[in-house]
Amino acid sequence: MSSIEFVIRYAFAITFLFVAQVSAAASTQVFSDQIAFAQSVGDLTIEDFDSLPTNSTLSGGEFVGFDITPFDIPGSPPTTTPISVFNPVAFGFFNANSFPNTLSRSLGVSGFDDSVPDTFRVIFDNPVAAAGLFIGNVGPGFTTVEMFDQNGGAISQVSLSIGSPGVIGFGSGFDNRIFHGVASGGLIASIEIVNLGFDGDAIFLDDLQFVTAVVPEPGSCALAVFACVGLVFRSRVIQRRAICRDGHRTGRDEFVR
């Protein structure tokens, strides 16, 4: 096998291992327990919305690291309905379990209309390695949570209801909440939460949390591969020169003899 063939095969092997590592890193884990999620993913950035004034309205672009946009219909343009900040105290004991704690403020749509879905889209400023949030008031119908990559491809999808494992509060009514978190090496660019209409209640979002991803630059990966190839090529050249010198000496010794 020539040096060029050896270098090509070695470069292919390195590239294959790199792709395999990236693919392995892209495995997805789903959590319904926030403590387990936090322990698994590490350093979390959490937006609990508790600093926002109760009953204030938001455009969704007030946050650091992400935007939240309400939609009437999944995939449709944004609605003109703003996001409202709610406090469980204002709802009385009936909705206390819809929030992580009784002092917590949560987000919902302004003006409840049961004939249309409550749909939110969270778009991160930069893709994240893990993301999760609490959803309050899941009903007997399904609330769908889907996470997407930068190209719009689905990373994970789950349908939540009062019968889902991990529901906290009254599973037979709307006074409940559930945590949903996903850890993925595939990098999460956005989250879409869809609560179907005609379910008798609206959902609340709270404690949005995520882990900033450390993304190696493609140029750095390519340079690493080329550096390895260069080292291999250099070592092969040195080895061939040594063989040639040894062969020349052997031939001269035989001539002298």
N, C-alpha and C positions, 0 to 999 in steps of 0.2 A: 504494500500500500504506500503510495507516494505521500509526501508531506502535505500537499494541497488537499488530497483526499482525507487525510487524517484531521486537518484543521476544519474542513467542512463538516465532517462527522462530529467532531468535538463541539463545534458551534451549535449544531443541530441538537445535540444532547443537552447543552446548557439551556437553550431556548425551550426545549420540551420540559425540563425540570422547572423552569421559571413559570411556564404556563400552568403546569400541574399545581404548583404552589398557590398561584393566584386562584385557580379553580377550587382548590381545597379551602382557601380562605373565604370563598364566597358562600359557604354553607350557612344556612339560616336557622336561628333558634327563636322560638316563640315563647313568651312568658305571660302568665296571668297573675303572677305574684310580683309586686313591685320590689320587695326586698330581695328576692332571688335575682331579679333583673339587675338591680343596682350592684349586687355582689358579683355578678357575672361580667358586666361590661366595664366597671371601673368608674373613672372620673366623669360624672354626669353634670351637665348644665341643666338646671331646672327653672322653668318659668311657672310660678305658682299663681300669678295674677292677683295676689293678695294686696299689692300696693295700689291697685286700681280702685277708684271711687265706685261704690255701689250705685247701680242704675245708670252709670255713665255709658255712652255709646262710643264705639271704636270703628275705625276704618279697616283694621286688621294689619296695618303697616307700622304700628307703633313699637314693635318688639325688636329686640336685638338677636340676630341669627336666623330669623324666619319671619314669614308673613302668613296671616290666616285670612282666607277669603270664603265668604258664604256663597252657596249656590242653591238655586231652587231645584234644578234638575241636574243629576250627575253629568258632567261633561259640557254643561251649558256655560254661557258667559256669566260673570259675576252678577248678583242681584244688587239692587239699590238698597236692600234692607241691611242696616248696619248690624254689627255685633254688639250685644249688651252684656254688661257685667252684673251678675246676680250674686246674692248672698243668701244662704239657707235660712238665716234668721227671718228674712222677709217672707219666706214661704211657710214658716211655722214648722212644727215637728214633722209634718207629713213628708217633707222633702229633705229632711236632715241627712239621710243616708245617701243622697245623691252627690254629696261632696266629701272629699277626703277628711274634712273635719268641720265642725260647726262654725269655725271662724273663717273658713276658706271662701274666697270668691272664685266664681267660675264663669265661663263664657257660654252664651247661647244666642240665638237669633232674636232680634227685636221684633215683637209682634208675632204671637203664636198663630200659625195657620196650619191646622191639621190636614188640610187637603193637599199640601205639597211636602216633599221630603225636607228634613233638616240636613243639609249637606255642607260640609266644611272641607276646604282644601288647605293643608299646611305645606308651604313651599320653603325649604331651607335655603339660606343664602349660599351655603356650600354643602355638598352632600355629606351625610353623617354615617357613621358606622353602626349606630344603634339609635333607636327612637322608641318612645312609649308615652302613654298618657292615660288619665282616668276619664271614663265616659260615664256620666250619670243618667239615670232614667231609661235604661234599656227596657223595652217593653216586651210583649208577647211575640211581636214580629221581630224580624232580624235587623240589627244595626250592623252594617258592613264596614270593615276597616281594611283598607288596601294600601300597601306601600309600594312606591315605584322608584325605579332607578333613573338616571339622567336621560335615558333614551325613551322613557315612558313605559318600559317593560315592568311587569308585575314582579315584585320580590316576594310578597306574601299577601294573602287574603284570608280573612276570617269573618264569620257571621256570628254576632253575639245576640243573646236574648236572655230573658229572665232565667232560663234553664241552663245557661252556660256555666261550666266550672269556674269558680273564682268570683262569682257574684257576691257582693257584700250588701247586706240589708235585707229588705223584704223581697224574696224571690218571686212572690206571687203578685206583686204590684209594681208600681213604677218607682217606688222609693228605694232605689238601689244604686250601686255603682260597680264598675268593673275596671280593672287595669289591663291594658294590652300593650305589650312591648315586643320589639323585634330586634335581634342582634344579627347583623349581616355583613359579611365582607364584601358584598356586592355594592355597597354604598347607597344609602337611601336619600333620594332627592326630594320626595314629596309624600304626603299622606292624604288620603281621601276618606272621610267618614260620612257614611250615608245612612240616615235614619228614615225609613220609608214613611209616607204619609198615612193618615187614617189609623194611627195607632193610639190616639188619645193623649199623647204627651210629647214634649220636646226634650231633646237631649242637652246635657251640659258637658263642656270640656274643661278639664283642669289638669294642673301639674304636668304640662308638656315637658318632656325631658329627652335629652339626646347626648350623644358622645361624638365630639368632633373627630373626623377621620384624618389619619395621617396617610396621605396618598403619595407614593413614590412617583417622581416625574418620569415619563416615558423615556426622555433623553438620558436620564441617569441609568436606567435599566439597560439601554442600548450600549452606553459607554462601558458598563460593567462587562457585558458580553464581548465587546470588541477588545477590551483589555485582556480578558482571559484568552481570547483567540491569539492576540499578539504575543502573549507570554508562551503559549504552546508553540507557536510558529518559531519563536526565537530559540526555544529549547531544542526543537527538532533540527534547526540549522547548526547549532553548536554540537549536537550529537553527531550529525553527519560529517562535520569537519573533523571531529575527533576520530571517526572511523576511517576517514580518508588518510589522515596522518599516520594512524597505526598501520594501515595497509601499505603506505609508501615506505615506512621504516622496515616492515617485514620483507618487502621486495628487495630493498637495498641490501639488507643483511644477507639474503640468499645470494645476491649477485657477488658480494664480497667473498662469501664462502666458495 
